[in-house]
Amino acid sequence: MEEDVADRRVRTRNMILSSDNSVRLYTGLPCKKVLLSIFEVIKKRVSKIEYWRGPKSTKTNNLKNGTGGRTKIIDHFDEYLITLVYI
């Protein structure tokens, strides 16, 4: 039976967050507490991120109103985690 994408996402997140050693291995941050603390600081602003779609699609009004950007497939924490794993 094929594993659901959401199940894989949860399994991967749990694997990364399972211990301080795995957090250090996958993200480069020293421990889970630091990972979560940094996210607490940035989570207030991540909902206002507007993703680049090209010079003609970016509108100044969208930046002021906090609208725009792409439709989210994953939550902000998973996006944060993926970014850290990637870099």
C-alpha positions in Angstrom: 0.0 0.0 0.0 1.3 3.4 -0.9 2.2 5.7 2.0 0.2 9.0 2.1 2.2 12.2 1.6 0.9 13.6 4.9 2.0 10.5 6.7 5.5 10.8 5.2 5.7 14.4 6.3 4.7 13.6 9.9 7.2 10.7 10.0 10.0 12.9 8.6 9.2 15.7 11.1 9.2 13.2 14.0 12.5 11.7 12.8 14.2 15.1 12.7 12.7 16.2 16.1 13.3 12.8 17.9 16.5 13.9 19.7 19.0 16.8 20.0 21.4 14.7 18.0 19.0 14.3 15.0 18.2 18.1 15.2 21.9 18.8 15.0 22.5 16.3 12.2 19.7 17.6 10.0 19.5 21.3 10.7 22.9 22.2 12.1 21.3 23.8 15.2 22.6 22.5 18.6 19.3 21.2 20.0 15.6 21.0 19.7 15.1 23.8 22.2 17.0 26.3 20.0 15.1 25.1 16.9 11.8 25.7 18.5 12.9 29.0 20.1 13.9 30.5 16.7 10.6 29.4 15.2 8.7 31.1 18.1 10.5 34.4 17.2 9.8 34.2 13.4 6.3 32.6 13.4 4.6 36.0 13.9 5.9 37.2 10.6 5.9 34.2 8.4 2.2 34.6 7.5 3.1 37.9 5.8 5.7 36.4 3.5 5.1 37.1 -0.2 6.8 34.7 -2.6 8.4 36.0 -5.7 6.3 35.4 -8.9 8.1 37.7 -11.2 8.3 41.5 -11.7 4.8 41.9 -13.2 3.0 39.9 -10.5 4.4 41.7 -7.4 2.1 44.4 -6.2 3.0 47.0 -3.5 -0.6 46.8 -2.2 -0.2 43.1 -1.5 2.7 43.8 0.7 0.9 46.5 2.7 -2.3 44.4 3.2 -0.5 41.1 4.1 -2.1 39.3 1.2 -0.6 37.5 -1.7 1.8 34.7 -1.9 1.2 31.1 -2.9 -1.4 28.8 -1.5 0.2 26.8 1.4 0.5 23.0 1.0 2.6 22.6 4.1 2.5 24.5 7.4 5.0 27.2 8.4 6.9 25.0 10.8 7.5 22.3 8.1 8.6 25.0 5.7 11.1 26.3 8.3 12.3 22.8 8.9 12.8 22.0 5.2 14.7 25.3 4.8 17.1 24.4 7.6 17.6 20.9 6.3 18.3 22.2 2.8 20.9 24.7 3.9 
